[in-house]
Amino acid sequence: MARKKIAFVGAGNVGATCAHLCFLNRLGDIVLYDIIDGLPQGKALDMLESAPVLGIDCSVTGTIDIKGIEGADCCVVTSGSPRKPGMSRDDLLKINAKVMNDVGVAIKQHAPNAFVIAVTNPLDAMVTQLKRVTGFAKNRIVGQAGVLDSARYRTFLASELGVSVESVSAMVLGGHGDDMVPIRSYTTVAGQPIEKLIAAARLDEIEKRTRTGGGEIVELMKTSSYYAAGTAVYKMVEAFILDRKQVLPCAAYLDGEYGVKGLFAGVPVVIGEGGVERVVEIQLNSAEKAAFDTSVAHVRELVDAMDKVIAANN
């Protein structure tokens, strides 16, 4: 049985972390692509040289030629610029929208049947632009945000209660920003509602830390998260490659679900061999629905801002 091909468009820390997990778990043959000569080739060779130690026969290659993604079953897109000091939101939108244009054209040409997972920030706008450029069906493109945000929420809750992270079930929905929405009504510890275990004021503090979790990492390391972020992407790749039909919170294209049409937003979806096989609509209480709607409105504003930047540069 031929191994699946997993291509990483962007071989920085997040892409390389996810690629290494795919390698360790033998999900398929791996291609690392980047524009920085030596970076993808070196990381690929380093990874490959660990294969005899672990008894892994998957292929790992690195390239600065985008044609290397040819025929990929899954493409993970992490390429683009991080937001740097003094850079406005519009500056970042301009730079990364251009990257998504180039990447989208390449994926459409070289990996037309791939399932695409977008990771580049601002996530909700970038996955939107990738969909536009590739023209892929809504089930074949998705953004990674909710898996990471939910993992942070579960981490902080487990630490607060002194329990295993596996005992905590939680989801964070909405846009990937400061107005993301932890869904308290679906957050449980061994089946017990979280609001019965942690006081509301303390929950507010934990949820605030969740929303600013990415910034906390940047403040400490002076660079973005990559262990947690790369692992979150891995979970999505795994669900697709192994057809796990796993329910994961992802930035999915909504076509009427949750009262949203024509926009990507973080919601629970089933990921399997068909990509985003369906959107799972859960019942939100009035406060959660209001917060979700506010978050989605900000996503729409972000996409509108991107469109203005693109139009001004055409």
Disulfide bonds with the S-S distance in Angstrom:
none
